[in-house]
């Protein structure tokens, strides 16, 4: 039986509750891309959350994908902990960059304190965006990790890799501060919006095998990830999306056995991971999303994107836990709009359920 066309809200709800779907949902992980097609600058997008919301809504309406509005400032953690963030005005679409790290020496670590989310430069803007989301009937997204990502933003990847070998106690001190900040943010969000209206997003680029071994993940990241999941779930945050950026295959055992996961958690995967094998390893309780290569999205032709999405949909659409079509990471800012249209069209053409 073919189900009548659902709204995006109905489609995502049915995916979670395991009811029948009309088609595979599409979440394009569109961020600064929405500024690109809305003719506003990156500086406006990141510093004025009202304009970011407007761009998100126009892009969603234009392409007809299922993701709600989202907002995230790259290097937000380092900015909130006292670093200096610069957003170039030329070219119009440019990623922010840290021009001064919050920590430049070992002595700086002890001076750090957990910021106040309501007044910190990045998180205060995220709160404005969250209020706009609730006004428009959308849930709000709470940062759920990773702490290691915040540490990288505070000290830089090169220093982190050096300190993991030479200054492990300082890395743990920074991870403690990052974890406390994530928990403090969740407290502010759940107090204002209610845990039932919040969903957690956690991304793990630094924990992939290309950056650290499974033993290092277990030693440094895992205890803090376990704590964050337990505490945010206790606050009533039941909806989770976890992005495994890069190859996390050898860390899946921890997601299976050690980390508390809510039923129907969404795992979006980097192109380095086999989606079918990951779905089998995690089990039927979890939803898999991915993993169209972002390079293809930016520089491929519409026909190439369309064919890649077709192949992925046909391979994944009937996995027991459910599937979402998505890029393997954040949609590149300068993606040709026709390529995102090709992704949406492929999903409508080949993602229908019977």
C-alpha positions as CSV (number, residue, x, y, z in Angstrom):
1,X,0.0,0.0,0.0
2,X,1.4,3.4,-1.0
3,X,1.0,6.0,1.8
4,X,-0.3,9.4,0.9
5,X,2.3,12.2,0.9
6,X,3.3,13.2,4.4
7,X,4.5,16.5,5.7
8,X,8.1,16.7,6.9
9,X,7.0,16.7,10.5
10,X,4.8,13.7,9.9
11,X,7.6,11.9,8.0
12,X,10.2,12.3,10.7
13,X,7.7,11.4,13.5
14,X,6.7,8.2,11.7
15,X,10.4,7.3,11.1
16,X,11.0,7.5,14.9
17,X,7.8,5.6,15.8
18,X,8.3,3.0,13.1
19,X,5.1,3.7,11.3
20,X,4.7,3.5,7.6
21,X,6.5,6.2,5.5
22,X,5.7,7.6,2.1
23,X,9.4,8.0,1.2
24,X,12.9,8.2,2.6
25,X,13.5,11.5,4.5
26,X,16.1,13.9,3.3
27,X,18.3,15.9,5.7
28,X,21.0,17.8,3.7
29,X,22.9,19.2,6.7
30,X,22.6,22.7,5.1
31,X,24.2,25.5,7.1
32,X,26.2,28.3,5.4
33,X,24.9,27.0,2.1
34,X,21.5,28.7,3.0
35,X,23.3,32.0,3.3
36,X,25.0,31.4,-0.1
37,X,21.6,31.0,-1.9
38,X,19.9,33.7,0.1
39,X,22.5,36.4,-0.9
40,X,23.6,37.3,2.6
41,X,27.1,37.2,3.8
42,X,28.7,34.7,6.1
43,X,29.2,37.4,8.7
44,X,25.5,38.3,8.7
45,X,24.6,34.6,8.9
46,X,26.8,33.8,11.8
47,X,26.4,37.0,13.8
48,X,22.7,37.7,13.2
49,X,20.7,34.6,14.1
50,X,17.5,36.2,12.8
51,X,19.0,36.3,9.3
52,X,20.2,32.8,9.7
53,X,16.7,31.6,10.5
54,X,15.3,33.5,7.5
55,X,17.9,31.9,5.2
56,X,17.2,28.4,6.7
57,X,13.5,28.7,6.1
58,X,13.8,30.0,2.5
59,X,16.2,27.2,1.6
60,X,13.9,24.6,3.2
61,X,10.9,25.9,1.3
62,X,12.9,26.1,-2.0
63,X,14.3,22.5,-1.9
64,X,11.5,20.7,0.1
65,X,13.8,18.7,2.3
66,X,12.8,17.4,5.8
67,X,15.3,19.0,8.1
68,X,14.2,21.8,10.4
69,X,16.2,25.0,10.7
70,X,19.6,24.6,12.3
71,X,22.4,27.0,13.4
72,X,26.0,26.4,14.4
73,X,29.0,28.7,14.4
74,X,32.3,26.9,13.5
75,X,34.8,27.1,16.4
76,X,32.0,28.3,18.7
77,X,33.6,26.5,21.7
78,X,37.0,28.3,21.4
79,X,35.2,31.6,20.9
80,X,33.1,31.2,24.0
81,X,36.2,30.2,26.1
82,X,37.9,33.5,25.2
83,X,39.5,33.0,21.7
84,X,39.1,35.7,19.0
85,X,37.0,34.6,16.0
86,X,37.2,36.4,12.7
87,X,34.6,36.1,9.9
88,X,36.0,37.5,6.7
89,X,33.8,39.8,4.7
90,X,35.4,38.9,1.3
91,X,34.6,36.7,-0.3
92,X,30.9,36.9,0.8
93,X,30.8,33.2,1.8
94,X,33.8,32.5,4.0
95,X,34.2,30.3,7.0
96,X,35.1,31.8,10.4
97,X,38.6,31.3,11.6
98,X,40.2,31.6,15.0
99,X,42.8,34.3,14.8
100,X,43.8,33.9,18.5
101,X,43.3,30.7,20.5
102,X,42.0,30.9,24.0
103,X,45.0,28.9,25.2
104,X,48.4,29.5,23.8
105,X,50.5,28.0,26.6
106,X,50.2,25.4,29.3
107,X,49.9,28.2,31.9
108,X,46.7,29.4,30.2
109,X,44.8,26.2,31.0
110,X,44.4,26.9,34.7
111,X,43.0,30.3,34.0
112,X,40.0,29.0,32.0
113,X,36.6,28.9,33.5
114,X,33.3,27.5,32.2
115,X,31.5,30.3,30.3
116,X,28.0,31.5,30.9
117,X,25.9,30.2,28.0
118,X,23.5,33.2,28.2
119,X,26.3,35.7,27.6
120,X,29.0,33.8,25.8
121,X,29.4,35.2,22.2
122,X,28.5,32.0,20.3
123,X,26.0,30.3,22.6
124,X,24.1,33.5,23.3
125,X,23.4,33.7,19.6
126,X,22.4,30.0,19.5
127,X,19.9,30.8,22.2
128,X,18.4,33.5,20.1
129,X,18.1,31.1,17.2
130,X,16.5,28.5,19.5
131,X,13.9,31.0,20.7
132,X,13.0,31.7,17.1
133,X,12.8,28.0,16.4
134,X,10.3,27.5,19.2
135,X,8.2,30.5,18.0
136,X,7.9,28.8,14.6
137,X,7.0,25.4,16.1
138,X,10.3,23.6,15.6
139,X,12.3,21.8,18.3
140,X,15.6,23.3,19.4
141,X,19.0,21.7,19.0
142,X,21.3,21.4,22.0
143,X,25.0,20.7,21.6
144,X,25.8,17.2,22.9
145,X,29.5,16.9,22.1
146,X,32.1,16.1,21.5
147,X,34.2,17.6,24.2
148,X,37.3,16.9,22.2
149,X,35.9,19.1,19.4
150,X,35.7,22.0,21.9
151,X,39.2,21.3,23.1
152,X,40.5,21.5,19.5
153,X,38.8,24.8,19.1
154,X,40.4,26.1,22.3
155,X,44.0,25.0,21.6
156,X,44.2,23.9,18.0
157,X,44.7,20.4,16.5
158,X,48.4,20.6,16.4
159,X,48.7,21.4,20.1
160,X,46.2,18.8,21.0
161,X,48.1,16.0,19.2
162,X,51.3,17.1,21.0
163,X,49.6,17.4,24.4
164,X,48.0,14.0,24.1
165,X,51.5,12.6,24.3
166,X,53.3,15.1,26.5
167,X,50.6,16.8,28.7
168,X,47.8,14.3,29.2
169,X,46.7,15.9,32.5
170,X,46.1,19.2,30.7
171,X,44.1,17.5,28.0
172,X,41.9,16.0,30.7
173,X,41.5,19.4,32.4
174,X,40.3,20.8,29.1
175,X,38.0,17.9,28.5
176,X,36.6,18.4,32.0
177,X,35.9,22.1,31.2
178,X,34.4,21.3,27.8
179,X,32.1,18.6,29.3
180,X,31.0,20.9,32.1
181,X,30.1,23.6,29.5
182,X,28.1,21.2,27.4
183,X,26.2,20.1,30.5
184,X,25.7,23.8,31.5
185,X,24.3,24.6,28.1
186,X,21.9,21.7,28.3
187,X,20.7,23.0,31.7
188,X,20.0,26.5,30.2
189,X,18.1,25.0,27.3
190,X,16.0,22.5,29.2
191,X,15.1,25.1,31.9
192,X,13.9,27.5,29.2
193,X,12.4,25.1,26.6
194,X,11.8,21.8,28.4
195,X,13.7,18.6,27.7
196,X,10.8,17.3,25.5
197,X,11.3,20.2,23.1
198,X,15.1,19.7,22.8
199,X,17.1,17.4,20.6
200,X,20.8,16.8,21.1
201,X,23.4,16.9,18.2
202,X,26.8,15.4,18.8
203,X,29.6,15.3,16.2
204,X,32.9,13.4,16.4
205,X,35.5,14.5,13.8
206,X,38.5,14.3,16.2
207,X,37.7,10.8,17.4
208,X,37.9,9.2,14.0
209,X,40.6,6.6,13.4
210,X,42.5,9.1,11.2
211,X,43.0,11.4,14.2
212,X,43.3,9.0,17.2
213,X,43.5,5.3,17.9
214,X,40.7,3.4,19.5
215,X,42.8,3.2,22.7
216,X,43.1,7.0,22.8
217,X,39.4,7.4,22.2
218,X,38.8,5.0,25.1
219,X,41.3,6.8,27.4
220,X,40.4,10.4,26.6
221,X,37.0,10.8,25.1
222,X,34.9,7.9,26.2
223,X,34.4,8.8,29.9
224,X,33.2,12.3,29.1
225,X,30.9,11.1,26.3
226,X,29.3,8.6,28.7
227,X,28.8,11.3,31.2
228,X,27.2,13.8,28.8
229,X,24.8,11.2,27.5
230,X,23.7,10.2,30.9
231,X,23.2,13.7,32.2
232,X,21.4,15.1,29.2
233,X,19.1,12.1,29.1
234,X,18.4,12.7,32.8
235,X,17.4,16.3,31.9
236,X,14.7,14.9,29.6
237,X,16.5,15.1,26.2
238,X,15.4,12.0,24.4
239,X,16.0,12.8,20.8
240,X,19.6,12.4,19.6
241,X,21.5,12.7,16.3
242,X,25.2,11.5,16.4
243,X,27.5,12.3,13.5
244,X,30.4,10.0,13.1
245,X,32.7,12.0,10.9
246,X,35.4,9.9,9.3
247,X,36.0,6.2,10.1
248,X,34.7,5.2,13.5
249,X,34.3,1.5,12.7
250,X,36.7,0.3,15.5
251,X,34.9,2.5,18.1
252,X,31.4,1.1,17.4
253,X,31.8,-1.4,20.2
254,X,31.6,1.5,22.7
255,X,28.5,2.9,21.1
256,X,27.0,-0.6,21.4
257,X,28.1,-1.4,25.0
258,X,29.3,1.6,27.0
259,X,27.4,4.8,25.9
260,X,23.8,5.2,27.0
261,X,21.8,5.7,23.9
262,X,18.1,6.6,23.5
263,X,16.0,4.3,21.3
264,X,15.7,5.6,17.7
265,X,18.9,7.7,17.9
266,X,20.0,8.8,14.4
267,X,23.6,8.0,13.4
268,X,24.8,9.9,10.3
269,X,28.0,8.6,8.9
270,X,31.1,9.7,7.0
271,X,31.7,8.2,3.6
272,X,34.5,6.2,5.0
273,X,32.1,3.9,6.9
274,X,30.0,1.1,5.4
275,X,26.4,2.0,6.1
276,X,25.0,-1.5,5.9
277,X,27.7,-3.0,8.2
278,X,27.3,-0.1,10.6
279,X,23.5,-0.5,10.7
280,X,24.0,-4.2,11.4
281,X,26.6,-3.5,14.2
282,X,24.4,-0.9,15.9
283,X,21.2,-2.9,15.6
284,X,17.6,-2.3,14.5
285,X,16.8,0.2,17.2
286,X,18.8,3.0,15.5
287,X,18.3,5.0,12.4
288,X,21.2,5.4,9.9
289,X,21.7,8.5,7.8
290,X,24.2,9.3,5.0
291,X,26.5,9.2,3.3
292,X,26.7,11.1,0.0
293,X,30.2,12.4,-0.4
294,X,30.3,16.2,0.1
295,X,33.0,16.5,-2.6
296,X,30.6,15.1,-5.1
297,X,27.9,17.5,-3.8
298,X,30.1,20.5,-4.5
299,X,32.0,19.6,-7.7
300,X,30.0,16.8,-9.3
301,X,27.3,17.2,-11.9
302,X,23.6,17.0,-11.1
303,X,23.5,13.7,-13.0
304,X,26.4,12.3,-10.9
305,X,24.7,13.3,-7.6
306,X,21.4,11.9,-8.8
307,X,23.0,8.5,-9.7
308,X,24.9,8.3,-6.4
309,X,21.8,9.1,-4.4
310,X,19.8,6.5,-6.3
311,X,22.4,3.8,-5.6
312,X,22.4,4.7,-1.9
313,X,18.7,4.8,-1.5
314,X,18.2,1.5,-3.2
315,X,20.8,-0.1,-1.0
316,X,19.6,1.4,2.3
317,X,15.9,2.2,2.1
318,X,14.7,-1.1,3.6
319,X,17.2,-1.5,6.5
320,X,15.2,-2.5,9.6
321,X,16.1,0.6,11.7
322,X,15.2,3.1,9.0
323,X,17.2,5.3,6.7
324,X,17.7,9.1,6.0
325,X,19.4,10.3,2.9
326,X,22.1,12.9,3.8
327,X,25.5,14.1,2.8
328,X,28.4,12.5,4.7
329,X,29.1,15.9,6.5
330,X,27.9,19.4,6.5
331,X,26.8,20.4,3.0
332,X,29.6,22.5,1.4
333,X,28.7,26.2,1.4
334,X,29.2,26.6,-2.4
335,X,27.2,23.5,-3.4
336,X,25.4,24.3,-6.7
337,X,21.7,24.4,-5.9
338,X,21.0,22.1,-8.8
339,X,23.0,19.4,-7.0
340,X,20.9,19.6,-3.8
341,X,17.8,19.5,-6.1
342,X,19.2,16.3,-7.6
343,X,19.5,14.8,-4.1
344,X,15.9,15.7,-3.3
345,X,14.7,14.5,-6.8
346,X,16.4,11.2,-6.4
347,X,14.7,10.7,-3.0
348,X,11.3,11.4,-4.5
349,X,11.9,9.2,-7.5
350,X,13.5,6.2,-5.8
351,X,12.8,6.6,-2.1
352,X,9.1,5.8,-2.1
353,X,7.8,3.0,0.0
354,X,5.1,0.5,-1.2
